[in-house]
Amino acid sequence: MILEVQNLDLFYGDAQALSDVSLAVEEGAIVAIVGANGAGKSSLIRTIAGIERPRRGSIRYRGKEIAGSKSSVVCNLGIGQVAEGRQIFPNLTVAENLEVGALVPRGRPHMKESFARVYDMFPRLEERHGQYAGTLSGGEQQMLAIGRCLMAKPEMIMFDEPSLGLAPALVEEVFRIIARLHQDGLTILLVEQNVAHSLKISDRAYVLENGQIVLEGSGEELLNDDGVRQAYMGL
Amino acid sequence: MPVEVYFNVAISGLLAGLIYGLSALGLSVIFGVIRIVNFAHGEIMVIGMFFALVLFRSLGLDPLLSVPIVAVVLFGFGYLLQTVVIERVAHLADHYQFLLMAAIAIILISASLMVFGPDAQGAQLPYAFDSFQIGPLIIDKVRLYAGAAALVVAALLFAFFRYTSTGKAIRACGDNPAGALVVGLNVRHMYALTFGIGAACLGAAGAIILMVVDAHPYLGPEYTLLAFIIVIVGGLGSLPGAMLGGVLIGTSEALAGILLQPSLKSAFSFGLLILVLLLRPQGLLGKASQ
């Protein structure tokens, strides 16, 4: 297992956001976490990323305990994040956004190759390299967020709602990119409101409700689960 | 009065304005990235002046040459101030910050009073009364050197933010702190660097201004106020705006001194401030907030 989360509790003040969450991600797999808005999906990602501090529980990455570590440390171990709302730097140029993404120690020595790789994957970003990121379209900003994440040479990428707010054609594009990154050997942890689509491509999936894992199984099992179909796919 | 006099005064105001601009850069950088309003701004600058004065008296070092030393020492001071003190109130409501910064200002004033006493003290430079004559214009040597030095330091700062990785990382933290965490930047370290750089600007500005102004402990609040006016006129968070605002305020104060009354020069800068707030509230080079 590349990532093992055990009995994780997270609180915002007195409000409990995650309660006894456990999950495991196998190296090279796509693992999906689905659930309604406010179920705690983003909180889970942010806690793994080291942005939120859990009150209890363990997060092990390649056997190393990282619960409570700072995001700069977590990022440098090879856990990348494409955050909800993209979180790009609007007043930096596209190239500057990418460069800043490569500043963690593990990314810095490979900056040149990483630029080549990202520009090869997203020619649009190369065309617009000198443009302020805030002037990009929503789809381009999502590509930039993914490209920026790749600059740090991650082994595992956590995607938080990557298709949110995008036109259907672009949603397809984002899922194609995720599939390609997966083929390249990256491990993917995917949080999506697009339940059907993410279950289809995932090896394993967890359903999160009110901060708790209520169901887990292979993507296919959950796709055929009546409860999931009713609750999340309106079928 | 002959017309050259006005030009001479305008040029000397512009040169002083470059130093004001450099000092305002320090305020703008800190506010733009950490969102801390540095009420101890002028006092930190006065510490820079006294430090340059000590170097001048003990080693005979020209304030111009002490600029890098003072800047480096105040960088360290700023870095520590942020990590040891200011960071602790960052998550609290704004007024805690204000109180803390005001308290730091009072401590700095009192400390310089204890060490240097209440009297104005300056560095008597050997070339203090030299001047350059260009056609009909006469420019004081000290003012020209001081203005040029401020311009060089400001240019270095711009280059740092534009071309270095650390500069870009700091801009990224100011632009979107949540995004900075996502890419694994050490935001705490970046904020400390930023406060250090802001304080270094003030140290440089303090050393430079010692060439034309005598240091005394109560200068601080005046410079704080001046920097606020400049930054608001130029546009909060805009670095070129801070320089432009500095030059505008410097020049208009000097001209007000000769056209009206020297005692009215502050009225002139406040007048400019009111005009800008009325006509372009985001400042001359500032971006309108959403």
Interface residues (C-beta under 8 A of the other chain):
Chain A: A49 I51 K70 S71 S72 V73 V74 C75 N76 Q81 A83 Q87 I88 F89 P90 N91 L92 E96 N97 E99 V100 G101 L103 V104 R108 R148 C149 A152
Chain B: S165 K168 A169 R171 A172 D175 N176 A178 G179 A180 L181 V182 V183 G184 L185 N186
